[in-house]
Amino acid sequence: MKKIKSSVICKAVICLLTGGVLLFSSNVFAELDDTTEDYYNFNDTAGNEQNNAGGARSATFTSYDFNYTNFWMKDNETLLLHISGCTGDSKYRWTVDDILSSSRKEFIFDASLYDTGTYSVAGHCFGDSFYDNATFNIEIIDKTDFTLIVLPDTQYYSQDVPQIFDAQTIWADEMKDRLNIKFVTHSGDVVDDGNINSSYIYEWDNADKSMGFLDGIIPYAFSMGNHDYDDKAATRSAIGWNNYFNITRYNSEPWWGGSQTDYNENTYQYFDHNGLEFMIIHLAFCPTDEALDWADNLVAENPDKRVIITTHAYLIGSTRIPSGDTCSPFGLPGNNGEDIWQKFVKNHKNIFLVLSGHTSVGYLNSLGVYKNTVHQVGACYHSLGESDKYAGYLRIMRFSPSQNKIFVQTYSPYLDVVNDSFYLDAWGNHVANKFNLTYSLSNINSCQADINKDEEVNMSDLEIMRNDYNRINCDANQEDQCLADTNYDGRVDIVDLSIMKNDYNRKDCVINNLLP
C-alpha cells in the first residue's frame, strides 16, 4: 500500500456503495466490477434495480446516473462506502490494495490520509452459502490539478455510432467538476463525409448534437480535419463545417479569442487556472503559410501565455509528417507536421504542447530554438483495427502544478475502460497510451543552466558550456548551436558562466518554458 498520511481531515460524504454497487451522487463515478462470472455487469444507467442472476445471494444492486471505471477523488475529500442487501448471518470486509481496512458494513475512505495515486478498493459481504463483492479503483489527485480533454477523430461515430460520440461529451459534462476540466479540444475529422449536399448530412446532425452537450458547460474548439471539408480536402470549401459550427456560435463566449478570418477554421481560445494563463490555437488540416504567419504573430503578441497547438495532421507514429506527404495527395497547398514545426512551433519559447490526430498514436519530444521542450502528442484510433476504431477512446490530460507533470490517460466512456496498452508505430517504436510529461506549472524550480534538460545542473552542463564558451556567432535558428547560451543573447560569455555558477549542483530543476 502507498504511504498513508498522518493528518486527518474529515470531509463531506460524496457517495454510497450498496450491495457491491455504488449509489452515485452528482458528478461521481467509480468502477463496478462483479468478478463472479454468472452475475450482472453493473452498467445500468437508468437507476433500475438489479437482482443477482445466480440465485445464491439475495443482495440487491442499484446504480444511479453513470457508471465509469475510475473514480477520481481530490485529496481533500472523503468517500463513505456502505454495503446493504446481504441477508442472514453476513460478514463484511473492506480492503485497500488488499490490506484489510474495515470489517464493518461502512468504510470511510478519507483521501487526505493517502498519498496521491491509484488504490484498488474492494468491498465484500459473505456467509456460509453466498459471497458478493465489488472492486473499483480510486485515484487520488491533488485538489489543484486541472484537466484538458482531447477528442480524436470522431468521424466514424458521427457516421455509424453516434451514441459513442454522445458518451464522450456527456461524460465530460459529468466529470467537469470532479476532474476540473478547463477545455475540450477536438483534433479534427469530426465527421467522415463533410458534403452537406450529400446523403451524409445526418453526420453533421449527429456531430452537432454530440458537441452540443458541451455548449454553455465546458469551453471547446476544433481543428478541422480533411474529412470535415465539403470534398474531403480536394479544396478548402467548408460549407457544412461553417453552417453547423459557425463562428457566431462561439465568438460571444468569454473564453473565445478570435480567428484568422470570418470563418471557424483557424482560431484561438483561452483558459486559466490559479494564475496560469493558457492560449490554445486550433489550426486546420494542412494550414497554409498565411495561417502559420497569423499564428506566429499571435504567439509573439502573447509572450505571457502558455501555448498549446491543436492541428489535425502533424505526427505519424513518433515522427513529424514530412513535407508534402499528406497535403499533396489532396491537392491542397499547405503545411505538414515538419513544415509546421520548422516555420512556426520551434521558434516560440512559450509553445509547450502540440496535439494532433489523423493517423495512429505517437509521441515526440523536441527542443525549440530557445532549448524549450515541446511535447508533441498524437492520438487517432480508427486505423488501429476494428476494436479500437469503435472504442470511443479520448485522452485525459491532467495538469498537476504540485508535481509539475501532465498525466496522460486514454479512456473510453462508451466502453467504460482505460487503455494502458502499447502500440507499435511504423518504425517499430512502442507508443504508450498512458504516460506522464514533465512540464513546469509552478515556475519555482526552473534552472536556466540545466542545458541538457535532465533536471539537474552538473558536470555534463558545465562541459557543454566549456565547449561553447567565448562563441559570439550563436544563431537562434540553428538548434544545434550554442546550447550554453543560457540568456539567449547570441553569445556564450561571462553572463552565462554566472548563471551556471548560481545553478550549479541543483538537482530540483523542472522544465520551464516561460523563460525570462
C-alpha positions as CSV (number, residue, x, y, z in Angstrom):
1,M,0.0,0.0,0.0
2,K,1.2,3.5,-0.7
3,K,2.1,5.7,2.2
4,I,-0.7,6.8,4.5
5,K,-0.5,10.4,5.6
6,S,-0.6,11.2,9.3
7,S,-3.0,14.1,9.2
8,V,-6.8,13.5,9.3
9,I,-9.3,15.9,7.8
10,C,-12.9,14.8,7.6
11,K,-14.9,16.0,4.6
12,A,-18.4,15.7,3.3
13,V,-19.9,12.3,2.1
14,I,-20.0,12.2,-1.6
15,C,-21.4,8.7,-2.4
16,L,-22.5,5.3,-1.1
17,L,-21.8,1.7,-2.0
18,T,-24.8,-0.6,-1.8
19,G,-24.6,-4.4,-2.1
20,G,-21.4,-4.1,-4.1
21,V,-22.6,-1.3,-6.3
22,L,-22.1,2.4,-5.9
23,L,-25.1,4.7,-5.3
24,F,-24.0,7.8,-7.2
25,S,-24.4,11.4,-6.3
26,S,-24.0,14.1,-8.9
27,N,-20.8,14.0,-10.8
28,V,-19.4,11.0,-9.1
29,F,-18.3,7.7,-10.7
30,A,-16.4,4.5,-9.9
31,E,-15.5,1.2,-11.4
32,L,-18.1,-1.5,-10.9
33,D,-16.7,-5.0,-11.4
34,D,-18.6,-8.1,-10.4
35,T,-15.8,-10.7,-10.6
36,T,-18.1,-13.7,-10.3
37,E,-18.9,-15.0,-13.8
38,D,-22.7,-15.5,-13.7
39,Y,-23.8,-12.3,-12.2
40,Y,-24.7,-8.9,-13.7
41,N,-22.3,-6.4,-15.2
42,F,-23.2,-3.2,-13.4
43,N,-23.7,-0.9,-16.4
44,D,-27.3,0.2,-15.9
45,T,-27.5,3.9,-16.2
46,A,-31.3,4.3,-15.7
47,G,-31.5,3.9,-12.0
48,N,-33.1,0.5,-12.2
49,E,-32.7,-2.2,-9.5
50,Q,-31.0,-5.4,-10.5
51,N,-31.1,-8.7,-8.6
52,N,-28.3,-11.2,-8.8
53,A,-28.7,-13.8,-11.5
54,G,-27.2,-16.8,-9.8
55,G,-29.7,-17.3,-7.1
56,A,-27.1,-18.0,-4.4
57,R,-27.3,-14.5,-3.0
58,S,-30.2,-12.2,-2.2
59,A,-28.4,-8.8,-2.4
60,T,-30.0,-6.1,-4.5
61,F,-27.8,-3.9,-6.7
62,T,-28.8,-0.4,-7.5
63,S,-27.0,2.1,-9.7
64,Y,-27.8,5.7,-10.4
65,D,-26.6,8.2,-13.0
66,F,-23.4,7.0,-14.7
67,N,-21.1,4.1,-14.1
68,Y,-17.4,4.7,-15.0
69,T,-14.3,2.7,-14.4
70,N,-12.1,5.0,-12.5
71,F,-13.2,7.1,-9.5
72,W,-11.2,10.3,-9.1
73,M,-11.1,11.9,-5.7
74,K,-9.5,15.2,-4.8
75,D,-7.1,14.8,-1.8
76,N,-9.4,16.8,0.5
77,E,-12.5,14.6,0.0
78,T,-14.0,11.7,1.9
79,L,-15.9,8.8,0.5
80,L,-18.5,6.8,2.6
81,L,-18.7,3.2,1.4
82,H,-21.7,1.1,2.6
83,I,-22.8,-2.4,1.9
84,S,-26.5,-3.4,2.2
85,G,-28.8,-6.1,1.0
86,C,-26.9,-9.1,2.3
87,T,-29.2,-11.4,4.3
88,G,-28.7,-13.9,7.1
89,D,-25.5,-14.2,9.0
90,S,-23.5,-11.8,6.9
91,K,-19.9,-10.8,7.4
92,Y,-18.2,-7.8,5.8
93,R,-14.7,-6.8,4.7
94,W,-13.2,-3.7,3.1
95,T,-9.7,-3.8,1.6
96,V,-7.5,-1.1,0.1
97,D,-4.7,-2.6,-2.1
98,D,-5.6,-6.0,-0.5
99,I,-5.0,-4.7,3.0
100,L,-7.9,-5.1,5.4
101,S,-9.3,-1.7,6.2
102,S,-12.7,-2.4,7.8
103,S,-14.8,-5.4,9.0
104,R,-18.0,-3.4,9.1
105,K,-20.7,-2.5,6.6
106,E,-19.4,1.0,6.4
107,F,-16.0,2.2,5.5
108,I,-14.9,5.8,5.3
109,F,-12.2,6.3,2.6
110,D,-10.5,9.6,3.6
111,A,-8.3,10.7,0.7
112,S,-6.5,13.1,2.9
113,L,-4.9,10.1,4.7
114,Y,-3.2,8.8,1.5
115,D,-0.7,9.9,-1.0
116,T,-1.8,10.8,-4.5
117,G,-2.0,7.8,-6.7
118,T,-4.3,4.9,-7.6
119,Y,-5.7,2.5,-5.0
120,S,-7.7,-0.7,-5.5
121,V,-10.7,-0.8,-3.2
122,A,-12.9,-3.9,-2.7
123,G,-16.0,-4.5,-0.6
124,H,-17.1,-8.0,0.3
125,C,-20.2,-9.4,2.0
126,F,-20.3,-13.2,2.6
127,G,-21.8,-16.0,4.6
128,D,-21.8,-19.8,4.6
129,S,-23.7,-20.1,1.3
130,F,-23.1,-16.8,-0.5
131,Y,-20.4,-14.3,-1.5
132,D,-20.7,-10.9,-3.1
133,N,-18.1,-8.3,-3.9
134,A,-17.3,-5.2,-5.9
135,T,-13.9,-3.8,-6.7
136,F,-13.0,-0.4,-8.2
137,N,-10.1,2.0,-8.5
138,I,-9.8,5.2,-6.6
139,E,-7.3,7.6,-8.0
140,I,-6.5,10.4,-5.6
141,I,-5.5,13.6,-7.3
142,D,-4.3,16.9,-5.9
143,K,-7.1,19.4,-5.4
144,T,-5.2,21.9,-7.5
145,D,-5.0,19.6,-10.6
146,F,-6.9,20.6,-13.7
147,T,-7.7,18.8,-17.0
148,L,-7.7,19.2,-20.8
149,I,-9.8,16.6,-22.7
150,V,-8.7,15.6,-26.2
151,L,-11.3,14.2,-28.7
152,P,-9.5,12.4,-31.6
153,D,-11.1,11.7,-35.0
154,T,-14.8,11.1,-34.2
155,Q,-15.7,10.6,-37.9
156,Y,-16.9,7.0,-37.7
157,Y,-19.0,7.8,-34.6
158,S,-20.8,10.6,-36.5
159,Q,-21.2,8.3,-39.4
160,D,-22.2,5.0,-37.8
161,V,-22.5,5.0,-34.0
162,P,-23.4,8.5,-32.7
163,Q,-24.0,7.1,-29.2
164,I,-20.2,6.7,-28.8
165,F,-19.7,10.4,-29.6
166,D,-22.6,11.3,-27.2
167,A,-21.0,9.2,-24.4
168,Q,-17.7,11.1,-24.7
169,T,-19.2,14.6,-24.4
170,I,-21.8,13.6,-21.8
171,W,-19.0,12.1,-19.7
172,A,-17.0,15.3,-20.0
173,D,-20.0,17.2,-18.6
174,E,-20.4,14.8,-15.7
175,M,-16.7,15.0,-14.9
176,K,-16.3,18.7,-15.3
177,D,-16.1,19.5,-11.5
178,R,-14.5,16.2,-10.4
179,L,-11.6,16.5,-12.9
180,N,-11.7,20.3,-13.0
181,I,-12.0,20.2,-16.8
182,K,-11.0,23.5,-18.3
183,F,-11.2,22.8,-22.0
184,V,-12.1,20.2,-24.6
185,T,-10.1,20.2,-27.8
186,H,-11.1,18.2,-30.9
187,S,-8.2,17.3,-33.2
188,G,-10.3,17.0,-36.4
189,D,-12.3,14.7,-38.6
190,V,-15.4,15.4,-36.7
191,V,-17.4,13.8,-39.5
192,D,-16.5,11.3,-42.2
193,D,-18.1,12.9,-45.2
194,G,-18.4,16.7,-44.9
195,N,-20.5,17.2,-48.1
196,I,-23.6,19.0,-46.8
197,N,-25.4,18.4,-50.1
198,S,-24.9,14.6,-50.0
199,S,-26.9,11.9,-48.3
200,Y,-24.5,12.1,-45.3
201,I,-25.8,15.3,-43.9
202,Y,-27.0,13.2,-40.9
203,E,-23.4,13.1,-39.9
204,W,-23.4,16.8,-39.2
205,D,-26.6,16.5,-37.3
206,N,-25.0,13.7,-35.1
207,A,-21.9,15.7,-34.5
208,D,-23.9,18.9,-33.7
209,K,-25.9,17.0,-31.2
210,S,-22.9,15.4,-29.5
211,M,-20.8,18.6,-29.3
212,G,-23.9,20.5,-28.2
213,F,-23.8,18.7,-24.9
214,L,-20.8,20.9,-24.1
215,D,-22.4,24.2,-25.0
216,G,-22.5,26.5,-22.1
217,I,-20.8,24.0,-19.8
218,I,-17.2,23.4,-21.0
219,P,-15.3,25.6,-23.5
220,Y,-14.3,23.7,-26.6
221,A,-13.0,24.1,-30.1
222,F,-11.9,22.1,-33.2
223,S,-9.1,21.7,-35.6
224,M,-10.6,21.0,-39.0
225,G,-9.7,17.6,-40.4
226,N,-9.6,16.6,-44.1
227,H,-12.9,14.8,-43.8
228,D,-14.6,18.0,-42.5
229,Y,-14.2,19.8,-45.8
230,D,-17.1,19.5,-48.4
231,D,-14.9,17.4,-50.7
232,K,-12.5,15.7,-48.2
233,A,-10.0,18.4,-48.7
234,A,-9.7,18.4,-52.5
235,T,-10.4,22.1,-52.0
236,R,-10.9,24.2,-48.9
237,S,-14.6,24.5,-49.4
238,A,-16.3,24.1,-45.9
239,I,-19.9,25.0,-46.2
240,G,-21.1,22.2,-43.9
241,W,-18.5,23.0,-41.3
242,N,-19.3,26.7,-41.1
243,N,-23.1,26.0,-41.2
244,Y,-23.0,23.8,-38.2
245,F,-20.0,25.1,-36.2
246,N,-20.1,28.7,-37.4
247,I,-18.1,31.4,-35.6
248,T,-21.2,33.1,-34.2
249,R,-21.9,30.0,-32.1
250,Y,-18.8,30.8,-30.1
251,N,-17.5,34.4,-30.5
252,S,-19.6,35.8,-27.7
253,E,-18.1,33.4,-25.2
254,P,-15.6,34.9,-22.7
255,W,-13.0,32.2,-23.5
256,W,-13.1,32.8,-27.3
257,G,-10.0,34.6,-28.5
258,G,-10.6,35.1,-32.3
259,S,-10.0,33.7,-35.7
260,Q,-7.8,34.3,-38.7
261,T,-10.8,35.1,-40.9
262,D,-14.6,35.4,-40.5
263,Y,-14.8,31.6,-40.5
264,N,-14.3,29.0,-37.8
265,E,-11.2,27.4,-39.4
266,N,-8.1,28.8,-37.7
267,T,-9.0,30.0,-34.3
268,Y,-7.7,30.6,-30.7
269,Q,-9.1,30.4,-27.3
270,Y,-8.1,31.0,-23.7
271,F,-8.4,29.2,-20.3
272,D,-6.7,29.8,-17.0
273,H,-6.2,28.1,-13.6
274,N,-5.0,29.7,-10.4
275,G,-3.0,32.4,-12.2
276,L,-1.7,30.1,-15.0
277,E,-2.8,31.5,-18.4
278,F,-3.1,29.4,-21.4
279,M,-3.9,30.0,-25.1
280,I,-4.8,27.2,-27.4
281,I,-4.6,27.6,-31.1
282,H,-6.6,25.4,-33.5
283,L,-5.1,25.1,-37.0
284,A,-7.0,23.5,-39.8
285,F,-5.7,20.5,-41.8
286,C,-2.5,21.4,-43.7
287,P,-2.6,25.0,-42.6
288,T,-1.5,27.5,-45.3
289,D,1.6,29.8,-45.0
290,E,-0.8,32.6,-44.3
291,A,-2.4,30.6,-41.4
292,L,1.1,29.9,-40.0
293,D,2.1,33.6,-40.3
294,W,-1.1,34.5,-38.4
295,A,-0.4,32.0,-35.7
296,D,3.2,33.1,-35.5
297,N,2.2,36.7,-34.9
298,L,-0.4,35.7,-32.4
299,V,2.0,33.8,-30.2
300,A,4.6,36.6,-30.4
301,E,2.0,39.0,-29.2
302,N,1.2,36.8,-26.2
303,P,4.5,36.0,-24.5
304,D,2.8,35.7,-21.1
305,K,0.6,32.8,-22.3
306,R,1.4,29.1,-22.2
307,V,0.5,28.0,-25.7
308,I,-1.0,24.7,-26.9
309,I,-1.4,23.9,-30.6
310,T,-4.0,21.5,-31.9
311,T,-3.9,20.6,-35.6
312,H,-5.1,17.5,-37.5
313,A,-2.1,16.1,-39.4
314,Y,1.2,16.5,-37.6
315,L,2.6,13.2,-36.3
316,I,2.8,9.8,-37.9
317,G,3.8,7.5,-35.1
318,S,6.7,9.1,-33.3
319,T,7.9,11.4,-36.1
320,R,6.6,14.5,-37.7
321,I,4.9,14.0,-41.1
322,P,7.5,15.0,-43.7
323,S,6.9,17.9,-46.1
324,G,4.5,17.0,-48.9
325,D,3.5,13.6,-47.6
326,T,-0.1,14.4,-46.6
327,C,-1.2,17.7,-48.2
328,S,0.0,16.9,-51.8
329,P,-2.3,13.8,-52.4
330,F,-5.3,16.0,-51.5
331,G,-4.2,18.7,-53.9
332,L,-4.1,21.3,-51.2
333,P,-1.3,23.8,-50.8
334,G,-0.4,23.6,-47.2
335,N,2.0,22.5,-44.4
336,N,2.5,19.1,-42.8
337,G,4.0,18.4,-39.4
338,E,7.6,19.1,-40.2
339,D,6.7,22.3,-42.0
340,I,4.6,23.5,-39.0
341,W,7.5,22.7,-36.7
342,Q,10.2,24.5,-38.8
343,K,8.1,27.5,-39.8
344,F,6.2,28.1,-36.6
345,V,6.3,25.9,-33.5
346,K,10.1,25.6,-32.8
347,N,10.5,29.4,-32.9
348,H,8.5,30.2,-29.7
349,K,9.6,29.5,-26.2
350,N,6.1,29.5,-24.8
351,I,4.7,26.7,-27.0
352,F,5.0,23.6,-24.9
353,L,2.4,21.2,-26.4
354,V,1.2,20.1,-29.9
355,L,-1.8,17.8,-30.2
356,S,-2.9,16.0,-33.4
357,G,-4.9,13.1,-34.8
358,H,-5.3,11.8,-38.4
359,T,-3.2,8.7,-38.1
360,S,-2.3,6.3,-35.2
361,V,-0.8,7.3,-31.9
362,G,2.6,8.8,-31.2
363,Y,4.8,11.0,-29.1
364,L,7.8,13.1,-29.9
365,N,9.9,15.3,-27.6
366,S,11.8,18.1,-29.3
367,L,13.8,21.2,-28.3
368,G,12.8,24.6,-29.8
369,V,15.4,27.2,-30.7
370,Y,15.2,28.5,-27.1
371,K,16.0,25.0,-25.9
372,N,12.5,24.7,-24.6
373,T,10.9,21.3,-24.6
374,V,7.9,20.8,-26.8
375,H,5.8,17.8,-26.2
376,Q,4.1,16.5,-29.4
377,V,1.3,14.0,-28.8
378,G,-0.8,12.2,-31.5
379,A,-3.9,10.2,-30.9
380,C,-6.1,8.5,-33.5
381,Y,-7.6,5.1,-33.1
382,H,-9.6,4.3,-36.3
383,S,-6.6,3.0,-38.1
384,L,-5.6,0.5,-35.4
385,G,-8.2,-2.2,-36.0
386,E,-11.9,-2.6,-35.7
387,S,-11.9,-3.0,-31.9
388,D,-10.2,0.4,-31.5
389,K,-12.0,2.1,-34.4
390,Y,-15.3,1.9,-32.5
391,A,-13.9,2.0,-28.9
392,G,-14.6,5.7,-28.2
393,Y,-11.2,6.5,-26.7
394,L,-10.4,10.0,-25.7
395,R,-7.4,11.5,-23.9
396,I,-7.4,12.8,-20.4
397,M,-4.5,15.2,-19.9
398,R,-4.4,16.1,-16.2
399,F,-2.1,19.0,-15.3
400,S,-0.6,18.8,-11.8
401,P,1.0,22.1,-10.6
402,S,2.1,20.4,-7.4
403,Q,4.1,17.8,-9.3
404,N,5.0,19.8,-12.4
405,K,3.6,16.9,-14.5
406,I,0.9,16.3,-17.1
407,F,-0.6,12.9,-16.6
408,V,-2.0,11.4,-19.8
409,Q,-4.6,8.7,-19.8
410,T,-6.6,7.0,-22.6
411,Y,-10.2,6.2,-21.6
412,S,-13.5,5.2,-23.3
413,P,-16.6,6.4,-21.6
414,Y,-18.6,4.3,-24.0
415,L,-16.9,1.0,-23.1
416,D,-16.0,2.1,-19.6
417,V,-12.4,1.0,-19.9
418,V,-8.9,2.5,-19.6
419,N,-6.5,1.7,-22.4
420,D,-3.0,1.4,-20.9
421,S,-1.6,-0.8,-23.7
422,F,1.3,0.0,-26.1
423,Y,1.1,0.2,-29.9
424,L,3.9,-0.3,-32.4
425,D,4.4,2.6,-34.8
426,A,5.6,2.2,-38.4
427,W,9.2,2.2,-37.2
428,G,8.7,-0.4,-34.5
429,N,8.7,2.0,-31.6
430,H,6.5,1.3,-28.6
431,V,4.0,4.1,-28.1
432,A,2.1,4.2,-24.8
433,N,-1.5,5.2,-24.2
434,K,-0.7,6.1,-20.6
435,F,2.3,8.3,-19.8
436,N,3.5,11.4,-17.9
437,L,5.0,14.6,-19.3
438,T,7.3,16.8,-17.3
439,Y,6.4,20.5,-17.6
440,S,6.8,23.3,-15.1
441,L,3.5,24.6,-13.9
442,S,4.9,26.4,-10.9
443,N,8.0,28.3,-12.3
444,I,9.6,27.8,-8.9
445,N,12.3,25.3,-9.7
446,S,13.4,26.4,-13.2
447,C,17.2,26.2,-13.8
448,Q,18.5,28.2,-16.8
449,A,21.8,26.4,-16.6
450,D,20.1,22.9,-17.0
451,I,21.5,22.9,-20.5
452,N,20.9,19.2,-21.3
453,K,17.4,19.2,-19.7
454,D,18.0,16.3,-17.3
455,E,16.5,18.3,-14.4
456,E,20.0,18.8,-12.7
457,V,22.8,21.2,-13.2
458,N,26.0,19.2,-13.0
459,M,29.3,18.5,-14.8
460,S,27.5,17.5,-18.0
461,D,26.1,21.0,-18.3
462,L,29.5,22.6,-17.4
463,E,31.2,20.6,-20.1
464,I,28.7,21.9,-22.7
465,M,29.4,25.4,-21.5
466,R,33.2,24.8,-21.7
467,N,32.9,23.7,-25.3
468,D,30.7,26.7,-26.3
469,Y,32.5,29.4,-24.2
470,N,33.5,32.6,-26.0
471,R,31.4,31.8,-29.0
472,I,29.9,35.0,-30.4
473,N,28.1,33.8,-33.5
474,C,25.2,31.9,-32.0
475,D,22.3,31.5,-34.3
476,A,18.9,31.0,-32.7
477,N,17.6,29.4,-35.9
478,Q,20.2,26.5,-35.6
479,E,19.1,24.1,-32.9
480,D,22.5,22.5,-32.5
481,Q,24.4,25.8,-32.0
482,C,25.4,27.4,-28.7
483,L,23.4,25.2,-26.3
484,A,25.2,27.1,-23.5
485,D,23.8,30.5,-24.5
486,T,21.5,30.4,-21.4
487,N,20.3,34.0,-21.7
488,Y,19.8,33.9,-25.5
489,D,21.9,37.0,-26.3
490,G,23.7,35.3,-29.2
491,R,26.9,34.6,-27.4
492,V,28.4,32.4,-24.6
493,D,30.2,34.6,-22.1
494,I,30.7,35.6,-18.5
495,V,27.0,36.2,-18.1
496,D,26.2,32.6,-19.0
497,L,29.0,31.4,-16.7
498,S,27.5,33.4,-13.8
499,I,24.1,31.7,-14.4
500,M,25.9,28.4,-14.4
501,K,27.6,29.3,-11.1
502,N,24.3,30.2,-9.4
503,D,22.6,27.0,-10.6
504,Y,25.4,24.5,-10.2
505,N,24.7,21.4,-8.2
506,R,20.9,22.0,-8.2
507,K,19.0,18.7,-8.5
508,D,15.5,20.1,-8.3
509,C,15.2,21.6,-11.7
510,V,12.0,21.4,-13.7
511,I,11.5,22.3,-17.4
512,N,10.2,25.9,-17.6
513,N,9.0,27.0,-21.0
514,L,8.3,30.6,-19.9
515,L,11.9,31.6,-19.8
516,P,12.8,35.2,-19.0
